[in-house]
Amino acid sequence: MLSSHEYDAVVVGAGPNGLAAAVRMAQQGFSTLVLEQSTTIGGACRTEQLTLPGFYHDVGSAVHPLALGSPFFSSLPLEEHGLSWLHPTIPLAHPIDNTRVATLYPSLEKTALLLGRDADHYNKLFRSLVTNWRSLLQEFLQPIIHPPQHPLRMAQFGRVALLSVEQLVRKRFSEETTKALLAGLGAHSFLSLSTPGSASFVLILGLLAHAVGWPIPQGGAGAITQALTHYLLSLGGKIETGVSIKSFRDVPRARAVLYDVTPRQLIQIESLPSSYQKKLESFKYGSAVFKIDYALDGSVPWIHEECHSAGTVHLGGTFEEVALAESKLGSSQYADRPFLLLSQPTLWDSSRAPAGRHILWAYTHVPFGSDHDFTGIIERQIDRFAPGFSKRILARRVSSPAQLEKMNPNLVGGTITGGANHLWQLIARPTLSAVPYRTPKRGVYLCSSSTPPGGGVHGMCGFHAANAVLRDFHRGLN
Ligand SMILES: Cc1cc2nc3c(=O)[nH]c(=O)nc-3n(C[C@H](O)[C@H](O)[C@H](O)COP(=O)(O)OP(=O)(O)OC[C@H]3O[C@@H](n4cnc5c(N)ncnc54)[C@H](O)[C@@H]3O)c2cc1C
């Protein structure tokens, strides 16, 4: 290490990607400091008492198939540092109306069996993906432009992944239950269901459900970033909280600075070549979320039995209803019956609420930066599938897009994926480059979910960014 540097690596931001990058650097023996603007670590992956004392809510992420399946996290001793996983009996239930519900079970066969005429097609869609899930995830959770290690499998995956959800459904499925189930999975893309590439979210989330489940960490999402922090400290890494970096001049001298921030923030902090800055300025953020955390005096009074055993519930009714709700996101309009994502962790983790009480995590997709209050619309939609829900509410914490961004500046305009997921931006994230983590300014890197492979708690953006730094160290570039 050069004596003029205080650290080999400084990481700005202690979200899952910042922590992953710091762990990777510290594992290789490099002195590493993490600076976090908030007084607590974890970014959009932490757990707090947001409503009433004794009710522990997930501030951001709640359901973690990507964290459990992550090639990097799987290589770390996170269980030794306090992380343990809980597996809901049913990963996902999607009620359609009072009589029909689609159910995603851990077992591919059991899920298919309940899909009537679509059983064979569903089996066929997921069978080889589930068999080869490790290698597929490895390929998928890195920059799209790379020499594939399993070209045939990737080609098979790509043929379907490049479709829109609408095309996938029209080509292969006819049962209302299958169509609704796939619509809900595809809606995680934050794209209209007619957008090419939205089917990739169906494939990844479906294969994860059947391969690793949709687990929740004991104690809440914060257990993941707490475990990463403990491990980092055990490796000699350092963390300072309550330090907001406004300019690169605030960062201690280091051979490499890795920013766990999005392009808009990077432009404000760093002085970058104007051509690169222009490219970052054209980066698109996509649609946002409006989130409500509930403290309840009992579990949600679902009509359908399956929902009582489901970790995650998608509310949105039929394929057509979900498609309509998601198609409105690009405009300033919104659907009366929105698509909702709910997580009910206290069905498996009694440590997160006082005895007999429950929490519920709910959000809906809304236009970027929307200042509309969606509370009424959300609660009417929950009441539709769980009559009497409203009467169980003890307290609620509403987070609008503006409030989300205030809590964590990476949630620009209330967006939670680090940038829009349309095809071009999945390839050029944040710009088209063989090493998208490296900026043109020597020693400056980006490691947030605005880099490949994008949003979700998996730490792979941080891992790949740190690897880019390590390669540059090796080549004597920094
Ligand atoms: C409501 C919501 C629900 C979600 N649900 C899920 C889910 O169920 N499953 C899932 O896998 N993913 C989910 N996600 C997405 C997931 O949380 C993110 O993709 C992930 O946290 C991104 O990690 P990151 O490290 O890139 O950024 P972040 O987690 O946003 O962390 C960035 C960190 O950098 C800090 N920071 C920013 N600017 C500065 C600065 N100038 N100086 C110092 N520090 C700074 C921030 O305070 C923050 O701590 C959800 C996110 C939200 C908000």
The ligand as a Gaussian input file, in Angstrom:
#p B3LYP/6-31G(d) Opt

LIG

0 1
 C      -39.502000      -1.196000       0.031000
 C      -38.473000      -2.123000      -0.550000
 C      -38.760000      -3.472000      -0.721000
 C      -37.800000      -4.346000      -1.234000
 N      -38.064000      -5.686000      -1.275000
 C      -37.077000      -6.550000      -1.597000
 C      -37.220000      -7.938000      -1.346000
 O      -38.223000      -8.383000      -0.776000
 N      -36.195000      -8.759000      -1.705000
 C      -35.029000      -8.288000      -2.263000
 O      -34.134000      -9.079000      -2.568000
 N      -34.861000      -6.963000      -2.481000
 C      -35.842000      -6.088000      -2.141000
 N      -35.641000      -4.738000      -2.262000
 C      -34.464000      -4.246000      -2.992000
 C      -33.186000      -4.284000      -2.158000
 O      -33.426000      -3.846000      -0.854000
 C      -32.136000      -3.424000      -2.840000
 O      -31.986000      -3.835000      -4.190000
 C      -30.788000      -3.537000      -2.143000
 O      -30.879000      -3.098000      -0.805000
 C      -29.759000      -2.708000      -2.888000
 O      -28.567000      -2.714000      -2.151000
 P      -27.504000      -1.549000      -2.333000
 O      -26.408000      -1.842000      -1.394000
 O      -27.186000      -1.400000      -3.771000
 O      -28.267000      -0.187000      -1.924000
 P      -28.991000       0.236000      -0.573000
 O      -29.496000      -0.941000       0.147000
 O      -29.963000       1.289000      -0.950000
 O      -27.831000       0.881000       0.305000
 C      -27.205000       2.092000      -0.047000
 C      -26.588000       2.687000       1.193000
 O      -25.786000       3.808000       0.852000
 C      -26.014000       4.851000       1.782000
 N      -25.664000       6.112000       1.140000
 C      -26.237000       6.650000       0.046000
 N      -25.648000       7.819000      -0.250000
 C      -24.681000       8.029000       0.671000
 C      -23.722000       9.065000       0.887000
 N      -23.646000      10.139000       0.079000
 N      -22.873000       8.955000       1.944000
 C      -22.915000       7.877000       2.766000
 N      -23.808000       6.874000       2.609000
 C      -24.669000       6.930000       1.558000
 C      -27.499000       4.726000       2.074000
 O      -27.864000       5.374000       3.282000
 C      -27.657000       3.211000       2.154000
 O      -27.390000       2.736000       3.455000
 C      -36.545000      -3.844000      -1.684000
 C      -36.245000      -2.488000      -1.500000
 C      -37.181000      -1.634000      -0.915000
 C      -36.826000      -0.196000      -0.658000

